[in-house]
Amino acid sequence: MILIISKNNEVTTTAVIKELIAMNKQFIRIHEDEVFDINTIKKRIVLTSHRNQFFLDEVSAVWYRRGAIEFNRMRYQNQSIDRYMFEVQHWLVEYVLKSLEGKKHINKQSNSHVNKLLVLEKAKEVGLDVPGYFLAEDMEDVIVNQTIVKPISGTPIIDDIKEQHNGIMYTSVIEQKSESDFFISFFQDKIEKDFEIRSFYLNKKIYSTAIISQNDEKTRIDHRRYNSEIPNRNVPYKLPAEVEHKIDLLMHSLDLNCGSLDFIKSADKFYFLEINAIGQFLGMSNACNYGLEREIAAYL
C-alpha cells in the first residue's frame, strides 16, 4: 500500500492519484487536517485518524508531497509524569516517522525544506557553477544594476500579508542603493542569461525545460512574474551529461531523491540557482509531454 502525505485540494497530488488508480495501485491519502493515534493490535502498530486506519507494516512506499503527518499527544495531570510521558511519546512518534522514511519513498517530511545557503555551498563542492553572492545588512558592497536581491528562505510567499491577500517576493535588480540598514539579506551577481532552465530530478532521472523568459521585460529577471497575455515559451531541453552528473551528486549529498532545480544558461555556462525539494512540476510536464505524474505513480 502507498501512503501519500499531502494537503487538501493539492492538484499535483490529485494528478498522481489518477495515475495510481489507472495502475490499480492501492493507496491512502493523508490530509492536513488529520491527527493520528498510535496503537497496537496483536503486536502490530496501527495508526488511526478520523478518516483513515492502517498498519505501519502495510505501507510499502511513501510519497511526501506537502503538509505533515500529525499525532495526538496524551497529557497527564502530574507534571513529572507528563514530562516523562512526553519523552516516551516523542520517541514513539520518531520511530513511526523514521520507519515510514525507511520505506521506498519519494521525498521525506524531515528534509522537505532545504537551506538555500547550505545548498549553494554543496553545489560549489560538487563543481556546479554558482553566481557570486554575499549576505549583508547594508548596500556598501552592492553594485547598482549588477546585483540582484532575493529571499534567503526557500518560500517566497507570505500568507495573509493583508486581509485576504498573500504576498510574493520576486528576484529584483538593485537600481538604487538604500542609505539605511536592514535585516541581513541575500545578494547575488546579476547574470545575463540566454534562458532559464527548470530541471526535475526523480531518482537519478532528470527532465529539463528551457524557459524562454529573457525576451519579455516582465519576466527577464524572474520568470515567476508571469505574463498571462504573452506566456513564456517552455521547450524540452537536455543538459550536458557533466552537469547532470553534478546534479546527481548534489541531490545525493542532500539526501534528496526528488526535487526541482533552477539554472541560468549564459554563454557556455550553466549557473545553478536553487533547489525546491517540493516543487511544482505539472506545468513543465504538460508543456514538454514528460508525463511526470505517471513517472511518480510508476515508481511508487
Secondary structure, DSSP 8 states (H G I E B T S, - for coil): -EEEE--TT-HHHHHHHHHHHHTT--EEEE-TT-EEEEEEETTEEEEE-SS-EEEGGG--EEEE-SS--EE-----SSHHHHHHHHHHHHHHHHHHHHHHHTSEEES-GGGSS--HHHHHHHHHHTT-B---EEEESSSTT--TTTEEEE-SSS--EEEEEETTEEEE---EE--S--SS--S-EEEEE----SEEEEEEEETTEEEEEEEE-TTSTTTSS-TTS--SSS--EEEEE---HHHHHHHHHHHHHTT-SEEEEEEEEETTEEEEEEEETT---HHHHHHHT--HHHHHHHH-
